[in-house]
Amino acid sequence: MFETVVARCSEVGFVTGTLTMDCIPVLEGKVALVSYITSISSLLALHASSYSPWVAALFLLPLLGLLPLPRLRQIAMIAAISCGLGLLFSAGLLLLTCSETLPFLGAYLMALSFFHFSEYLLTAAYNHTTLTIHSFLLDHSPEYAVAALASWLEFAAEYWLFPGFKTAHPYFSLVGALLVGGGELLRKLAMTQAKSNFTHTVMFRKRASHRLVTGGVYGWVRHPSYVGWFYWSLGTQVLLCNPLCLVAYTLASWKFFAERTYNEERYLIEFFKQEYVDYKKRVWSGLPFIRGFPLEEVGNAFPASDLDVASVGGK
């Protein structure tokens, strides 16, 4: 049954990418979408011993980078990254469905692939003016790379030394999968609802089109994208049954988002003034024990303002 389904996956992937083109206003996003979907379906089709005519055409796209044209080089790099992420996703799917000992590693690879690809795709769809190759977030920071490497090394070491440990707690990994899925969903809802108001970096100057979004998931928590990413990152380590990295990820992520929300809210108060102060009073940050920029400090930060910061509470 599995082979019968994946035998047509390549054609389905290509058609799906084509039909969704109107949702992506820029060429870079269209190339990324087709490359990702078709690379996933191509590997699955090859696994089922079913050749697809799209395979050769897809993997020729990165060769455009050999041409002496900057735009084509960028397109080739986007295609190559998207293909790589797609292959990672399909490899994870094969592990999840075919492996008796590493199914949760497969789920982790799928989650990792989809997270980075969807960051780029949603930026292309909703805020393409800020779209760059860095929108995949693969080079988010040196600390992010070290954290990822540490989690892979811990998983490999513990699997080698205690092979039964990684498969002895399926319910623990299931909790991790729920954290990953819930965190991913919350972050992507935040990106789609904020649209062009969402950026991957803290803005130091207010754009003319910048609006404060307070509805949808932003009515639940002030920083839904950070909350989603926080629990997604912890969920990956629960999913992999990595106890050491779970502790390290919790501490490092908490510190990162505490500093990030403090700096971001400082500028949001400057941009939106009383509107953001009132919003901050109504809605909590969503991150445990993180308040963001304390309203008690507003008077010192904005001495000439007439902001009403009374009734601060614990938010």
N, C-alpha and C positions, 0 to 999 in steps of 0.2 A: 504493500500500500504506500509506504514511504517513497519508494523508488518511482511509483506511478505519479505521485504528486509532484515531486521535484523535477521530473522529466520535462515538465512544461514551465518550470519556475522562471527560466531565463526570459522566455517570451512574455510571460505575465509581468515580470519586473520591468521590462522595457516599455510595455504598454502602459503600466501604472505610472512610470516616470513621465511618459509623454502626456497622459491625461491630466497630470497635476502641474504641468508647466505654467499655466496661467496664474498659479498661486505664487510663483517666484518671479519677481520683476527683473532680475539681473541674470546675465548669461552665466556668471560664476556659480550661482545657486542652481541653475538648471543642470549644468555639467556635474556638479557635486551629487545632485539627486539621482541622475541617471547612472552615474558611475557607481554609487553606493548600492542602489537596488540591484543593478545588473551584476555587479561582482558577487553579491550574496547569492543570487539565483544561479549564477554560472557555476560557482563551486559546488552548490548542491546538485546541479544537473550533472556535473562531472562525477560527483560521488555516486550518482545513480547510473553512471555509464551512458549518459545521454548528451551528446555534443550539441551545443547551441551555436548558430551562426553569429550571435552577438558577442561571443567570447573574444574572438580575434579582434573585432572592431573596437571593443571596449578597451582592451589592453594596449591598443595602438595609440590611444589618446595621450599618454605621458610622453610619447615620442615627439609631440609638438614642441616640447621644451628644447629640442635641438635646433629649432628655427630661431633666427636672430631677431625675434620680435618680443618685446617685454610682455605684451598682453597674452600672447600665446604661451609664453613661459609660465605665466601665472596660471592660466587655464590648465596647462599640463600638470603643474604642481597640485592644483586643487583636485584634478582627476586622479592623480597618483595617491594622494592622501585619502580621498574618498574610497578608492578601490581597496587600499590597505585596510581601512576601517570596515569595509564591507566583507572582506575576506576574514577579518577577525571575528565579525559577527557570525558568519556562517560556520567558521571553525568551532565557535562556542556552541552554536546550535547542534552541530554534529556530536560534540562531547555531551551535551545535555541529553540528547535523545538516544545515543548509541553506547555511551560509556557507563559501566556499572560502578566504577570507582571514582570518577571525576565529574559527575554531573553538575555539581555546584561550581566547579571551576568554569565549566561551559557557560553557566548562567552569569558568572562574573564577567567573562569575556564579552558576552552579549551586552551586558549593562554598560561596560566601559566603552565599547564601540558606539552604542547608540547615544550615550551621553555626549561624547565629543562631536559626533556627526550632527546631532540635532541642535547643538549650540550654534554651529555654523549655518545650518539650514534655516533656523528661525531668525537668525540675524539677517540672512539674505532676504527672507520673506517680509520682515517687519521693520528693519532698520538698515537697509542696504548701504546707506551713506557712511556707515561706520564699518562696513564689511572689509576685512582683510584676511590674509592667510592665518593670522593669529586668532581669528574667531573660532577656530576649532578648539582653542584652549589647550592644545597639546604642549605648548611651551608656556603655560600659565606662569610658572615661576620655578627657580631651581629647587625650592622647598617642595613643590608639588611633585617634581620628578624624583627627588630623593624619597619622598613618602611612598610613591608608587613602587619604586625599586625595592624599598624595604619590605613592602607587603608581599611582593613576589618571592623575595629571598626567604622570608619567614615561612610562606606556604610551602616552598620547595624543601626547605630544611626539615620542617615538621612532617611533611609527607614522606620524606626519606627515612627519618629517624623513627617516627610513630605513624606508620601508614594507616593504621586503624582509627587514629584519632580524628582524621578529617571526614570519615564517613560514619562515625559512631554517634553523631548528634544531628540527625537530619532535621529535627524540629528547630534546632538552633539556627541552622542554615536557612530554613524556611522563614524564620523571623527576619533574618538578614535580607532575604529576597523581598519581603513585604516592605521593609524600610527603604530598600533601594527603589522599588517601584513607586512607593508613595512619595519619596523625596523627589524622584525624577518628574512625576506628574505635577507636583506642586510647583517646582521650578519652571517647567514648561508652560504651565498655566500663567505664572507670573510674567513670563516673557511675552506670551501672546496677548495678554490683557494690557500690558504696559505699552506694547507696540514700539513706536519710535522713541518713547521715553525711557526704554531700557537700554543700558549700555554695559559692556563688560568692564569698564573702568570708571572710577569715581570722577565725576565732572567737576571741574574747578570754576567753570564759567557757565552761566545759564544761557542756553540757546533760546532763540525767539519762539521756537515751537514747543519748548519744554513745558509740560503740564504735570501737576501733581495728581497721581492716580490713587484714589482712595476706595474704589469699588472693587467688587469681585473678591479675589483672594487677598487683595490689599485691605479689604475691610476686616479680614480675620487677623492678619499680622502685618506689621509695617514692612517686614523684609522677607516676603515669601520665597524669593529666589535664593536667599541665603539660608533660610530654614530648610528648603528642599535640598540644597547642596550639602548642608551640614549632616542631615540624616542619611542622605545618599552615601556620603563618604564613610560614615560609621557603619551603614548597612553592608557596604562591600566587605568590610573586615569581619562582620558577623557571618556573612555569607561564606567567606573563606575559612571560617573558624580560626582566625588569627588573633589569639588573645593579647599578644604583646602589642601588635599594631593597633588593635582596638583601643587600648589605653592611650597609646601615643597619638593616634588620630583624634581621639576625643580632646586631649589637651591642646594639641596643635591647632585643630580646627576652631576650638573655642577661643583661643588667643587671637587667631587670625580674624575671626568675625567680630570679636569685641573691638579690636583696633579699627577694622574696616567700617563698622557701623558708627563708631565714634566720629571718624573723619567724614564719612558721608553725610551724617545728620548735621554736622556743623555747617556744611555747604547748603544742605536742603533748607535749613532755617534761614540762612542768608538769602537764598533764592526766593522762598515762598513766605517767609516771615510768619505772621500770625496764623496763616492757613496751616502751615506745617506744625506749629506749636499746638494748635487745637487738635489736629490729627494725632499727634504724639500723645496727647492726654487721653484720647479715646481708645487708642489701639496699642496693644503691647508689641514688643519687638518680635516675639515668636521664638527667640533664641533663649535657652535657659540661663538665667542670671546675667543677662546682657541688657543694659538699658539704652545703649547708644550714647548720644551726646546729652549729658544731664542738663535738664532745664535750669537747674540752679546755677549753671555756669554761663547762661545766656547773657546775664547782665554784664559779666566781665568780658565776654567775647564781643558783645554788641552794646557798648556803653551808651551810645546815642539813640538806641532804639526805644520804642514804647511798647515792647512786646509784653503781653500778659502771661507770666509764667507761674501764676499762683496755682494751687491745687495740682502740684506735680504728681503726687502719688508715687507708685513704684514702677512706673513705665519708662 
